[in-house]
Amino acid sequence: RSAHIQPTLAAITAAQPDAVTMHKGMAASAWSPYAAKFL
């Protein structure tokens, strides 16, 4: 399952949403490359 999250997060961040929500474990394991794009 987690193999699909990286391209999904890339697509989400490219769309520049106002907010993104996810479970704590997913955020800890997959979010770090994208977190700074929302600052």
trRosetta pair geometry for C-beta under 8 A, 3 or more apart (Angstrom, degrees):
i j d omega theta_ij theta_ji phi_ij phi_ji
1 4 6.4 -63 -173 29 43 106
1 5 7.4 47 141 -34 70 101
2 5 5.2 -39 -156 9 53 121
2 26 7.8 -166 -114 -122 96 82
2 29 6.8 -46 -142 120 139 134
2 30 6.6 -157 -159 -67 100 129
3 6 7.3 -46 -172 15 36 103
4 7 6.7 -62 -165 45 50 99
4 8 6.0 48 145 -21 76 118
5 8 5.3 -65 -147 44 36 115
5 9 5.9 36 158 -21 73 106
5 26 6.7 -152 -137 -156 155 106
5 30 4.8 -29 120 -151 134 165
6 9 5.9 -52 -142 36 28 107
6 10 6.4 31 155 -20 61 105
6 30 6.5 -132 -75 -155 67 109
7 10 5.4 -50 -146 35 36 117
7 11 6.4 36 155 -18 66 104
8 11 5.8 -55 -152 36 31 109
8 12 6.3 31 151 -19 65 106
9 12 5.5 -52 -143 37 35 113
9 13 6.2 29 160 -15 68 106
9 30 6.2 179 -33 146 152 111
9 31 7.0 -157 -136 -108 147 56
9 33 7.8 107 116 71 135 100
9 34 5.2 -134 161 -25 115 158
10 13 6.2 -57 -144 40 26 104
10 14 6.3 31 154 -23 62 109
10 34 7.4 -140 -84 -86 46 125
11 14 5.7 -54 -147 33 30 115
11 15 6.7 29 154 -19 62 106
12 15 5.9 -61 -159 33 32 110
12 17 6.3 -39 -179 0 85 123
12 20 6.1 87 154 -109 136 129
12 34 7.9 51 78 -173 100 156
13 16 7.2 38 178 -74 43 46
13 34 4.7 -135 -65 -151 148 118
13 37 5.1 60 -165 89 123 154
13 38 7.6 -105 -129 -51 94 92
17 20 5.9 110 75 -62 129 82
20 38 7.5 -123 13 -74 111 154
22 26 4.5 -97 157 87 121 125
22 27 5.2 151 83 -57 109 88
22 31 7.2 178 57 -69 141 124
23 26 4.7 86 62 11 85 105
23 27 6.9 -155 92 -7 42 89
24 27 5.7 -59 -148 38 30 112
24 28 6.2 27 157 -19 66 108
25 28 5.8 -56 -145 37 30 110
25 29 6.2 9 163 -4 65 114
26 29 6.2 -68 -141 46 27 98
26 30 5.7 -31 -179 29 67 117
26 31 7.2 84 130 -37 67 102
27 30 7.2 -78 -117 53 14 76
27 31 4.5 -6 -155 -9 57 144
28 31 7.2 17 -31 26 12 106
31 34 5.8 -87 -165 55 57 98
31 35 5.4 71 145 -58 94 98
32 35 5.8 -34 -132 1 31 118
34 37 5.4 -50 -170 21 61 121
34 38 7.7 45 147 -16 78 101
35 38 6.6 -70 -171 31 40 103
35 39 7.9 48 142 -37 68 99
36 39 5.6 -36 -159 2 53 119
